[in-house]
Amino acid sequence: MRILALAAALFLAIAPRATAAVLERNAPVIVQAEGEPDPLTSVQAFRGRVPGIRPGAPRPVLYGRRVGPWLQYWMLFARQDQDLGLLRTGRREGDWELVQYRLDRGRIAEGVYAQPGGAERCGAESMRFRRGRPVVFLAHASHSAYFVHGVRDRPWPRPNDVADGEGRVIRRAPVVRIGGGRRGWIRWPGRWGATQAGRVPGEQSSPRGPAFAPAGAWADPAAWAAAAGSCKATLCNELGECDLEETLSSAVLAALGLAGAALLARRRLRASGTAEAPPA
């Protein structure tokens, strides 16, 4: 029994160090866009407004965790300044983004990068690596993550995502391990920033932290990966390359919106007529 207890204690002491080493070894190289107004930062940028944050100066940091074969790297930005192109909507204080990788026999087999409206999933053969580390190209102001640099067409009225790879390159950002039952700021349910969405379509409130991320990325990394879109990589990474596809999707969405508004107005008119009709 004593031997088993010692073995268990040894495992508990070694396991966190092994996880930290794996996270450090596979941490991505971050390539920001030229002129990025809100570069990668750390939770210290929100100290005094979010509880449980240790003292220190803000600096580029990756927040990593391992869940089975998946390595997650969460990135924090002080603001998200990309809007929908209408009334400057979409801008907000605070922005959490995520990239994750699946290990197979100790090597990265695939990656999943958070992007507008979901994520993209690519195998290692479609990814870019620098000295064995995966590369993340971040889009200007939106911080959407892409596997290759370029410009992505997006449906109107959203602006195109510019991940030109011409900005700052962060080759070895420190990795701070999160998860593993730890509390503090990671379990704080509040919002990272003071932005409150109003009634104008497209406005967004400041986000909650990683443990409360939408789409279940924290609770089930495998399910989040399964729901991601198929790999485009070098497809649609030049301006106008997929413009027809985006234009058609915008037209379909606009047509559905107009049809829904017309149907709603018709129902209201009928309801109003019924309510005002005199009794027989």
N, C-alpha and C positions, 0 to 999 in steps of 0.2 A: 504494500500500500504506500509505503514511504517513497519507494522508487517511482511509482505512478504519480504521486503528488509532486515530486521533484521534476519529473518529465513535463507535467502540465505547467508548472511554474516556469520552466525553461522555455517552453513553447510560447507562453503568454509574454515573456520578456523579449523573445526573438521576433515573433510575428510582426509587431508594429514596425520594427526596424527593417524587416524584409520588405514590407509593403511600401515604406517610405523610399527605399532604394529603388524599387520597381517604378514608382511614380516619378522619381527624379530621372531615372535612366530613359524613360519614354516621354518625358515632358515635351510638348510641341514648341517649335520655333514660331514666334508670333511676328507676322509681317503686317504692319499697319499701312493704311492708304496715305498718300501724300496730302499734307495739310490737315490731318486728323485733328479736330478741335478738342476731343476728349479721349486722351490715350489711356491705355491700361493702367489701373491703379490698384489700391488695396483698401481693406475695410477701414484703415486709419483715416481715410478721407471722410468717413461718416462718424468718427469718434465724437461723442457728446450728443449725438442724435439717435444712435443705435446702441443699446446696452451690451455689455460684455466684451467690448473691444479694448485690447491692450494699448497702452501708449506707444507712440512711434510716429514717424513721418510717413506720409503716403508714398508708395513706390510700386513699380510693376510687380505683381505677384500672381501666381496661379494657385488656386485652391483645389487640391486633389483628393480623391478617394478611390478605393477599389471595392467593387461589388462583384464577386465571382471573377469571371474572365474580363470584366469591363473596368477600364480606367477612365474616370471622369476628371475633367479639368474645368473648373468654373472660373469665369473672368468677370471682373467688376469694373464699371466705368462710372464716372461721376455724373454723366449726363448721356442722353440719347437725343441728338439734335437733328435727326432726319425726320421730315414730316411727310404728309400725304400730298403736298403740293397745293393744298387748299387751306387758306386761313392759318397757315403755320401749325396745323394740327399734327399730333404725333410726338411733339417734343416733350421731354419730361426729364426730371431729375432722377438719376439712378438708372443703371442698366446692368443686369446680370445675363451673361451668355455662357454657352456650354459647348464643349467638344468632348467626345469620348471615343475610346479605342477598345477593340476586342483583341485579347492576347490568345495566341495559339502556339503552344510549345515555346513560350517565352518571347515570341515575336508578334508585332502588330499585324493582324490579319485584315482588319477593316476599320474604318472610322465613320463617325456620325457627327455632322456639323449642324448646329442650330442656324436656321435661316428664316426669313420672313414667312410666317404662316406654317412653319413646321421645321423639317430638317432634311438633309441629304445624306445618303449612305453610300460609301464607295469602298471597294476592296483595295488592298495595299497596292495592287498593280496600277491603280489610277491615282494614287496619292503622290505627293512630292515629299522627299526626305532630304535633310541636310545633316550629314555626318550621323546618319542613323536615326535622326529625330524627325517626326512628322512636321509638316509645315502648315500653318493656318494663315490664310490671307483674309484680313478683316476689311469689311467695306467701310467707306468713309461715312462717319456720323452714325450709321445704323449698327455697326460692329457685327453685322452678319458674317458668318464664317464660311469660307469657300476653300475648295481643294486646290484650285489653280487661280492665278491672278486674271483679271479681266473686268469687263463691264457687263452686267446682267440686265437685260430688258425686263421691266416689270409693268404690270397692268396699270393703265391710267386710273387715277391721278397720282399714283405713287411714283416717286422719282426712281431712276435707274440706280442699281447698286454698283458703286464704283470701288472695286477692290484691285487697284492698279499695282499694288506691291511696291510702290515707290516711296513709302514712308519709312518710319523707324523700324528696325529689325531688332527684336528682343530674342537673343539666342538662348539665354539661360536664365529665365525668370525663376526666382526661388519658388519652390513648391511647398505650400503650407497644407499639411494633412488635415482634413476635416472628416466628420462622420465618426464611426466607431463609438457611438453613444455619447459623444461629447455634446455639451450644451453651450451656454454662452450665446453669442450672436447667431450661431447657426440655427438655433431653435426659436429665435425671436420671431413672432408672427406678424410684426408690424411691417411697414413699408420703408423702403430705402429711398427717402426723399419726401418732399412736401407737395409734389404735384398731384392735383386732384382732377380727374376727368370731368368735364362738364357735359352738356347735352349735344355739343357739336360732334357729328360723326367723325371718328378718327382720333379724338382726344384720348389720351392714355394717362392713367394714374401711375405714380411711382411703383416699381415692382416690389414684391416680397422676396425674401431670401431664397437660396437654393432648395432648402428643405420644403418649401411651399411652392415650388415652381409648377406651372401648369403642365398638362400633358403627361404627368407621371414620370418625368425624367429622373427624379430623385428616388422615388419609391421602386421603380422597376426599369432599370436601364435597358434591359433586353426588350421589353415591350415598346419603349420609346424608339429603339433602333428598328424594330419590326414595322413601326408605323411611319418611318421616314420614307421620303421619296427616293426613287431610283437614282443611281449615279449619273450625273451629266458631265462632271469634270470639265473636259475641253469643249463640250457642247454648250452653246448659248453663252459663251464668255466673251463675245465681241458685240459691240453695239450694232443692232439691227440684224444679228444672226438669227434670232428667234422672235423678231418683232412681229411677224405675222401671227405666230402662235399666241403671243401676249395680247395683240390687238383683238384677235378673235375671242379670246377668253374674256377680255374687258367688255366687248360688245355683248357677249352672252349674259354676263353678269348685269350689265346695264339694262338689257331687255327684260331679264327676270325681275329686276327691281321695278321697272316701269309697269310690268304686268301685275306685280304684287300690289303696287300702289293703286292701280286702276281698279283691281278687284276689291281692295279695302274700301275705296271711295264708293264703289257701287253698293257694297253691303251697307255702308253707313247711310247712303241715300235711301235704300229700301227700308232700313230700320226707322229712319226719320219719317218716311211716308206712312209707314204702318202706325207709328205713334201718333201722328197728327190726324189720321183718318177719323171722321166722326162715326159714332156707333150707328149700326143699321137700325 
